[in-house]
Amino acid sequence: MSERVLFVDDEPNVLDGIRRQLRNRLDIETAIGAAAGLSMIEAKGPFAVVVSDMRMPEMNGARFLSKVNQISPNTVRMVLSGQADLDSTVAAVNEGHIFRFLMKPCDSDKLLEVVNAGIEQYRLINAEKHLLENTLNATVKVLLEVLGLINPAAQRRAAQIQKYAETASRALKVPDTWKYNLAAMLSQLGCVALPPETLAKVYGGQPLSDEENKLYRSHPEIAGKLLGQIPRLEDVAGMVAGQLRSPAKELATGDAASWNPQQLGAAILWTAVRLDQFVDEGRSAEYGIHQIRQVAPQLPKAITNAMLTAPVTGGGRRESRTLPVGELGIGMILESDVLSAKGIRLVPKGVEITSSLLGRLSTIASGVGVAEPIQVSVLVRE
């Protein structure tokens, strides 16, 4: 499907002329006035390019295109302006809201050339976005699988922390929520450097020696340095690195739009880590939130209120089962090492079975073979 272009003007005759000029050359829609243009975007968007008149009665072109930017930030925005609107148009361009502007009257070849340039810009923006998303998704997947293979307990802890963080960031309506979710998913990445016995003590609520405590508190900085080397993840790295520090006092005032993302993300992780520890010890979420509020009164209540509604892993008992590879399921936890038919360890015990691990085991089972049956624990709902 070709990219679509929306023309907005308060004069129907102008829009009729544009339709005649570009008929069979572009896939276009038209809207009479800014309000109709916004409704069109909501109903039929996104559009690759939106071209707007500058002088319209209820809303000028600069303001209209600013709203377009809020609704559909990847849409390329242009102005088709009269001479009398030149000063305000130039100001809008200089403020960075507009890709190009055209002067009325504009012949069809010039209009087509500029709009096609806008379409190409839209393609570039989306190609970069898709490349970034795919690269990040693949990177995160690899890092989480490495974490799961080396330290299964840390991977499971990160999964619950991510549920708390996702609930909080959604309640706060922060921009770029993906950063907060990603930070939570990778919050325990630094635990790959910790001895398993140290982490077992942490998760079991046992006291640590001074050396063990120092080692444990270093894991956020380790993860932050690793993530900081990935382009576009600077904020995520800062959130992860700050997860064990007391929440910033600046969060006690203002709202989410005014808070530093790294400070806010670190505070969300700080809260999630502590709440998960309380719940893992058998305490209620309400008890955990009460204790957290006592220690950090500067925390925005929206964070703690939201986490009370987050889904918590559990809600049943775990039952040991012995199953062949073909009957394994996502979410089961290995209670023994998975060995090849020749006795080579393939996956260590404690790992939670994911879709990718299930696929690998199926492939290996049909090739060199897997020692079956496999001992797993399964969550049984009460």
Secondary structure, DSSP 8 states (H G I E B T S, - for coil): ---EEEEEES-HHHHHHHHHHHTTTSEEEEEESHHHHHHHHHHH---SEEEEES--SSS-HHHHHHHHHHH-TTSEEEEEE-GGGHHHHHHHHHTT--SEEEESS--HHHHHHHHHHHHHHHHHHHHHHHHHHHHHHHHHHHHHHHHHHH-HHHHHHHHHHHHHHHHHHHHHT-S-HHHHHHHHHTTTGGGGGS-HHHHHHHHTT----HHHHHHHTTHHHHHHHHHTTSTT-HHHHHHHHTTTS---GGGGSS-GGGS-HHHHHHHHHHHHHHHHHHHHTT--HHHHHHHHHHH-TTS-HHHHHHHTTS--S-SEEEEEEEE-GGG--TT-EESS-EEBTTS-EEE-TT-B--HHHHHHHHHHHHTT-B-SSEEEEEEEE-
